[in-house]
Amino acid sequence: MFLQLTGWYLQVTRGNAVKDRERLLKELIRYFKQERVPYTEFLEYLEEVYTAKLVEKSEEIFEKPEGIRIPVSVFDNGYLSALETIVKYLYENKGLKLVEIARLLNRDPRAVGVTYRFARRKMKSVLRAPVTKYSLPLSVVAEKRLSVLESVVYYLRITYNLSYHEVAVLLRRDDRTVWTVYHRALKKLRKA
């Protein structure tokens, strides 16, 4: 986010957003004191800048977290488990906080944090998420009756009517693994 003050730019980065916001506010206060601007005008300026930025960007950038769909193409990596892939995608690609991810996935925040650390250790680069016609909502993964991989496989088989081989290719798993996971999911759902 860039804020322009009479040809003067300040940058707020994602990493130290709180410290940068505090520093930015202090510099703004100092600038307006030097210019002898009344406090009410200063507040009006801040409100105008932030309201304009939020209205301008809110519809383009911000998605409702519940509406986020996970493209199946993110599972096309040979390093991460299904849960690690989803957590890493939501944190790095979608910019959600780990606590928010835990709430959306119906998991303990500490477990999500550990999962992300393991995922980051296994795969340093950001996940590629090319556009694909197959995606799944977060509510599928949040269901606790099935494991994450069982939920993903079951959803793809039922919703998109894909064969075991097609699901295996999408998830980069062996066909027999997909068959086993799907039948395990069916057994669990019959019991429930």
C-alpha positions in Angstrom: 0.0 0.0 0.0 1.4 3.4 -0.9 0.3 6.6 0.6 1.1 9.9 -1.2 1.7 13.1 0.7 2.6 16.0 -1.6 5.1 14.0 -3.7 6.2 12.0 -0.6 5.7 8.2 -0.5 5.6 5.8 2.4 5.5 2.1 2.0 3.7 -0.3 4.4 5.0 -3.9 3.9 3.1 -7.0 4.9 5.9 -8.4 7.2 6.0 -5.6 9.7 2.6 -4.1 9.1 1.9 -3.0 12.7 5.3 -1.4 13.2 5.1 0.2 9.8 1.6 1.6 10.5 2.8 3.0 13.8 5.8 4.6 12.1 3.7 5.9 9.3 1.2 7.5 11.8 4.1 9.1 13.7 5.5 10.6 10.6 2.1 11.8 9.4 1.6 13.5 12.8 5.0 15.1 12.6 4.4 16.3 9.0 1.0 17.8 9.9 2.5 19.5 13.0 5.2 21.1 10.9 2.6 22.3 8.5 0.5 23.6 11.4 -2.6 21.7 10.2 -5.5 21.6 12.8 -6.1 18.2 14.4 -9.6 18.0 13.0 -8.3 18.4 9.4 -5.7 15.8 10.1 -8.4 13.3 11.2 -10.5 14.2 8.2 -7.5 13.6 6.0 -6.9 10.2 7.5 -10.5 9.2 7.2 -10.6 10.3 3.6 -7.5 8.4 2.6 -8.4 5.2 4.4 -12.0 5.2 3.3 -11.1 5.9 -0.3 -8.5 3.1 -0.3 -10.9 0.6 1.4 -13.8 1.4 -0.9 -11.6 1.3 -4.0 -9.9 -2.0 -3.1 -12.4 -3.9 -1.1 -14.3 -5.5 -3.9 -11.3 -6.3 -6.0 -8.9 -7.7 -3.4 -10.8 -8.9 -0.4 -12.7 -12.2 -0.6 -14.9 -13.5 2.1 -12.9 -16.3 3.6 -15.9 -18.6 3.6 -16.1 -18.1 -0.2 -12.6 -19.2 -1.0 -12.3 -22.2 -3.2 -9.1 -24.2 -3.4 -8.0 -25.1 -6.9 -7.1 -28.7 -7.3 -3.9 -27.7 -9.1 -2.3 -26.8 -5.8 -2.1 -30.5 -4.9 0.2 -31.0 -7.9 3.4 -31.1 -5.8 5.4 -34.1 -4.7 6.3 -32.7 -1.3 3.3 -31.9 0.8 0.4 -33.7 2.4 -3.1 -32.5 1.6 -3.5 -30.5 4.8 -0.1 -29.0 4.4 -0.9 -28.0 0.9 -4.2 -26.3 1.9 -2.7 -24.4 4.8 0.3 -23.2 2.8 -2.0 -22.1 -0.1 -4.3 -20.2 2.2 -1.5 -18.6 4.2 0.9 -17.6 1.3 -1.3 -17.3 -1.7 -4.5 -16.0 -0.1 -2.8 -14.0 2.8 -5.0 -15.4 5.6 -3.7 -15.5 9.1 -3.1 -18.9 10.7 -5.8 -18.4 13.3 -8.3 -17.6 10.5 -7.2 -20.7 8.6 -7.7 -22.8 11.8 -11.2 -21.4 12.2 -12.1 -22.0 8.6 -10.7 -25.6 8.6 -12.2 -26.4 12.0 -8.8 -27.2 13.4 -6.8 -26.2 16.4 -4.7 -23.1 15.7 -1.6 -24.6 17.2 -1.9 -27.6 14.9 -2.3 -25.4 11.9 0.8 -23.4 12.9 2.8 -26.6 13.2 1.4 -27.9 9.9 2.5 -24.6 8.2 6.0 -24.8 9.7 6.4 -28.4 8.4 5.1 -27.4 5.0 7.4 -24.4 4.8 10.4 -26.6 5.8 9.5 -29.2 3.1 8.8 -26.7 0.3 10.4 -23.2 0.5 8.8 -21.8 -2.7 5.2 -20.5 -2.9 2.7 -22.9 -4.3 1.8 -22.5 -7.9 -2.0 -22.4 -8.4 -2.8 -22.4 -12.1 -6.4 -21.9 -13.1 -8.3 -25.2 -13.3 -11.9 -26.1 -13.8 -11.8 -28.2 -10.6 -11.9 -26.6 -7.2 -13.2 -27.4 -3.8 -14.8 -25.2 -1.1 -13.2 -25.0 2.4 -16.3 -26.5 3.9 -15.4 -29.9 2.4 -12.1 -29.9 4.3 -13.6 -28.5 7.5 -15.8 -31.7 7.8 -14.1 -33.7 10.6 -15.7 -37.1 9.8 -13.2 -37.7 7.1 -9.4 -37.0 6.8 -8.4 -34.2 4.5 -7.3 -36.4 1.7 -10.5 -38.5 2.0 -12.6 -35.4 1.8 -10.8 -34.1 -1.3 -11.0 -37.5 -3.1 -14.6 -38.1 -2.1 -15.6 -34.5 -3.2 -13.9 -34.8 -6.6 -15.4 -38.3 -7.3 -18.9 -37.3 -6.3 -19.1 -33.7 -7.5 -17.2 -33.9 -10.8 -17.8 -37.6 -11.5 -14.1 -38.3 -12.1 -12.5 -41.7 -12.4 -9.9 -42.9 -9.9 -7.2 -42.4 -12.4 -8.3 -38.8 -13.2 -8.4 -38.0 -9.4 -5.0 -39.6 -9.0 -3.5 -37.5 -11.8 -4.9 -34.3 -10.4 -3.7 -35.0 -6.8 -0.4 -36.6 -7.9 -1.1 -39.8 -6.1 -1.1 -43.4 -7.1 -4.4 -44.8 -8.5 -4.5 -47.5 -5.8 -4.1 -44.9 -3.0 -7.0 -42.9 -4.4 -9.1 -46.1 -4.6 -8.2 -47.0 -1.0 -8.9 -43.5 0.3 -12.2 -43.3 -1.5 -13.5 -46.6 -0.1 -12.3 -45.7 3.4 -14.3 -42.5 3.1 -17.4 -44.5 2.0 -17.1 -46.8 5.0 -16.8 -43.9 7.4 -19.8 -42.2 5.9 -21.9 -45.4 6.0 -21.2 -45.7 9.7 -22.2 -42.1 10.5 
